[in-house]
Amino acid sequence: MGEERKSGIRELITLLAVGAVIFIAALSFSFVNKVKDSILSDTLGNISEITIQSADKFALFLEADRVKVEAADCIMEIELRDGFSEEDISTVLNRLYEKYKTSFMVILDNGEMYKFDKRSKKTWKKQLDSIDMGAYTKRGVEGPRYNTITGRREVNIYKKINIYGDREALLMKSRDVETLYDEYELSFYDGVGYSYVVNAYGDLLFRPKNINSSKDINNFFDILCKKNTQEETDKVRKDLLEDKAGIKIMEYRGMERVISYVPVKNVEDWYVVSVIPLSAVEKASNNIVARALFLCLFIILVVGIGTWLYLFSRTKYEKEIEKIAYNDSLTGLMNFVKFKIEGNRLLKDRPLKKFAVFYMDIRNFKMINDVFSYKTGDKIIQGIAEELRYSFNKESLVARVSADNFVVMLEYQDKDVLEEELNDIIKKMSSNSYVRDMEYHLDIYGGVCCREDCEKNDVNTMLDRANMARKHAKDSKTKKLVFYNKIMGELLIREQDMELRKEEALKNGEFIIFIQPKYSLESGKAEGGEALVRWKTNEGYISPGEFIPLFEKNDFIVSIDKYMHEEVCKLQRKWLDRGLKVFPISVNVSKRQLYNPNFAEEYIETKNKYDLPDNTVELEFTESIFFEKYEVISGIVKKLTKYGYICSIDDFGSGYSSLNLLKDVSLGVLKIDRLFFENLENNKRGDIIIRNVINMASELKMKTVAEGVETLEQLEFLKSVNCDMVQGYIYDRPMPVEEFEIKYYNIKG
């Protein structure tokens, strides 16, 4: 990973972390407010409940007196049914006092009032000016009224009765207001809350003794109207007139207060009104809100520290991974990935300098391993690496590609001088076996591509041309070193021929599917397959190694990809219609597809056309795609996965692998390149990387597939590291569809 990219990712993570902190802070603020509102809502509910209980308690006192009046009525009805006199009434009132230890009063329809005096134990009589019996209901509560005799305010609980036939009278029991409120009065919220009893018009019937209550008002609305809007006050007034309960936060005596009002049961137009300062209500919730705020701040702190620790550990981890990933474990040279990165940097930074790429190989190196042992082969590779390191200056790039392949990028002034120097190096290395007592001369050959002879100014093209020259050197009987030149371009004639034939070949069905099965290491059975394209002409097969690179250059690979995708969909549909239990078949997706903005939609439409179940088609994206079109491919993979495709990354490890793409892109399968597990016995770092990559993929819920598996040693190793599936000649080669059907689906004919 380049420093600019790493720096950009760190900045992005930092930005995301800051954004996350801001988001969490905003969320926390919203959460705290919601907690506060919720607590306030619950508290208001509690206040309403307290007011209801207060009203019920008040009604209970009155109800006790009403029960006594009802009982007294029964006694009077019995005692006075045959007639009555002043003495009769006095006797009954005295008996009622003896029974209930409370005074009763009777008012006849002619205005005569009889009341038992508990102090003198006598009944006194008084003639009222008049009394309107029609103004009284059957039973009820009257008052409070001022008693001129006692000098105190009283409430009368009455019942309209009939004595001596149908003679109407009122039976009353008086209740001293102060005594009643002493028994009833309720304070709450540490004494700052109190209750009034008012009628439907707001007149104060009972005034609390609480020091915080108003002592100079006679009507509740006198205060409410001063600071609150007419609309707010009218709403409360309307509720009282309609016998409704309610709770409001209103301005009252210079501060916001909670006003809760509830009708008193069985007493018409009486209400209990509770008044509590809002500050007292909020004080009760402040402790909880403070805890919630502390929790939110703690979360923000944890996120901040966690982000810092992540960045710190990630940087350290990246350095360790890069150290493993960018160095060849056997020789200590940079590996092929690092070479290409640094090579492109050199070409970019020094546009006017002459650079050449030297690509070298050892003939029949496999035979050396087979005859002299792999250990001997490793010593030779190490010796050549040391020779190359010594032969070129520090500004040159020296890398091991794989096995016995090495590449060097160096600056030169004169091509003839360069050729002479490289021939000398080849000669020197060929004459040295690098192993004591080994009588064997190495046959080293190589190809060179100079910047001036390369049509493109990039390291991959120079490597391709140098490799082409190397192949010419390999075939040459006289030259050990061949420079790429224009003559080699003639070899492109074949490419031009393929270019001309490609459209007609596609139309005529010359491109056919071969399928290579993927075997589960757990079950030992084929549980997947990869569809590979082959070009079958009248002259025979054209190798994919010839036409695929060409089609990638001329974009015809897009048509091939679409063709292969639809052919696989057809096959899966055919097998499903036969009632077969199919397993996923993968098709390759070239990076050129990503330049088509409708790529995902077109593939999804094709899948739907054949009505395929989900997870029957797998799309393999090469690793390099993610770095060239990261944002595009990320969205495409997400969409394709949503619509039932399995998406995998192919050749993981063959290029520049980024852990970020595994973290950010929803891939289902990770295909590990064969380069990772070649020469396992001498590649402990590769062993470490494979183990960690497979463990990481497993934790990310990704399946792992190792491709290019050829030996039992590789197979046993992959089993030991819990790789899910393998693909390679160890199990089966790619085969035509007809052969695949016979072998794996038992379809014949």
HELIX and SHEET records of a PDB file:
HELIX    1   1 GLU A    3  GLU A   79  1                                  77    
HELIX    2   2 GLU A   86  TYR A  100  1                                  15    
HELIX    3   3 MET A  133  ALA A  135  5                                   3    
HELIX    4   4 VAL A  177  TYR A  184  1                                   8    
HELIX    5   5 PHE A  221  LYS A  227  1                                   7    
HELIX    6   6 GLN A  230  LEU A  241  1                                  12    
HELIX    7   7 LEU A  278  ALA A  325  1                                  48    
HELIX    8   8 PHE A  336  ASP A  349  1                                  14    
HELIX    9   9 PHE A  365  PHE A  372  1                                   8    
HELIX   10  10 TYR A  374  SER A  391  1                                  18    
HELIX   11  11 LYS A  415  SER A  430  1                                  16    
HELIX   12  12 ARG A  451  ASP A  453  5                                   3    
HELIX   13  13 VAL A  459  ASP A  475  1                                  17    
HELIX   14  14 LYS A  486  LEU A  491  5                                   6    
HELIX   15  15 LEU A  492  LYS A  507  1                                  16    
HELIX   16  16 PRO A  544  ASN A  554  1                                  11    
HELIX   17  17 PHE A  556  ASP A  577  1                                  22    
HELIX   18  18 LYS A  591  TYR A  595  5                                   5    
HELIX   19  19 PHE A  599  LYS A  609  1                                  11    
HELIX   20  20 ILE A  625  GLU A  628  1                                   4    
HELIX   21  21 TYR A  630  LYS A  642  1                                  13    
HELIX   22  22 LEU A  659  ASP A  664  1                                   6    
HELIX   23  23 ARG A  674  PHE A  677  5                                   4    
HELIX   24  24 LEU A  680  ASN A  682  5                                   3    
HELIX   25  25 LYS A  684  GLU A  699  1                                  16    
HELIX   26  26 LEU A  712  SER A  720  1                                   9    
HELIX   27  27 VAL A  737  TYR A  745  1                                   9    
SHEET    1   A 6 LYS A 122  GLN A 127  0                                        
SHEET    2   A 6 GLU A 112  ASP A 117 -1                                        
SHEET    3   A 6 PHE A 104  LEU A 108 -1                                        
SHEET    4   A 6 ARG A 167  ASP A 176 -1                                        
SHEET    5   A 6 ARG A 152  ILE A 163 -1                                        
SHEET    6   A 6 ARG A 139  ASN A 147 -1                                        
SHEET    1   B 5 LEU A 204  PHE A 206  0                                        
SHEET    2   B 5 TYR A 194  ASN A 199 -1                                        
SHEET    3   B 5 TRP A 270  PRO A 277 -1                                        
SHEET    4   B 5 MET A 255  PRO A 263 -1                                        
SHEET    5   B 5 GLY A 246  TYR A 252 -1                                        
SHEET    1   C 6 MET A 334  ASN A 335  0                                        
SHEET    2   C 6 LEU A 397  SER A 402  1                                        
SHEET    3   C 6 ASN A 405  GLU A 411 -1                                        
SHEET    4   C 6 PHE A 355  ILE A 362 -1                                        
SHEET    5   C 6 ILE A 444  CYS A 450 -1                                        
SHEET    6   C 6 LEU A 481  PHE A 483  1                                        
SHEET    1   D 9 GLY A 540  ILE A 542  0                                        
SHEET    2   D 9 ALA A 526  THR A 537 -1                                        
SHEET    3   D 9 PHE A 511  SER A 520 -1                                        
SHEET    4   D 9 MET A 725  GLN A 727 -1                                        
SHEET    5   D 9 LYS A 703  GLU A 707  1                                        
SHEET    6   D 9 VAL A 669  ILE A 672  1                                        
SHEET    7   D 9 ILE A 646  PHE A 652  1                                        
SHEET    8   D 9 VAL A 617  THR A 622  1                                        
SHEET    9   D 9 ILE A 585  VAL A 589  1                                        
SHEET    1   E 4 GLY A 540  ILE A 542  0                                        
SHEET    2   E 4 ALA A 526  THR A 537 -1                                        
SHEET    3   E 4 PHE A 511  SER A 520 -1                                        
SHEET    4   E 4 MET A 735  PRO A 736 -1                                        
END                                                                             
